[in-house]
Amino acid sequence: MHQIKDNLRNSDVPEVTKRAILANERAILRVITVQIAAFCICTFPNIASKIYQLIPVTFVKSDVRRSIENLIINLYT
């Protein structure tokens, strides 16, 4: 964004156009930020389940518990 500001300062572009370009850049930055946040929120359950799978558990799980865990993991993948 700083490069765009520097290029606009050194050009003969009218001030109204400069403001429109900068406003467009800010809008694009907001959209990208929201997309990244949504991606992180949506992938968190999958990451959490994978970490849970990797944690070694010292007790023996029953068949019912393993089935429930597999169901939950399969719902999020």
Secondary structure, DSSP 8 states (H G I E B T S, - for coil): -HHHHHHHHTS---HHHHHHHHHHHHHHHHHHHHHHHHHHHHHHHHHHHHHHHHS--SS---HHHHHHHHHHHHHH-
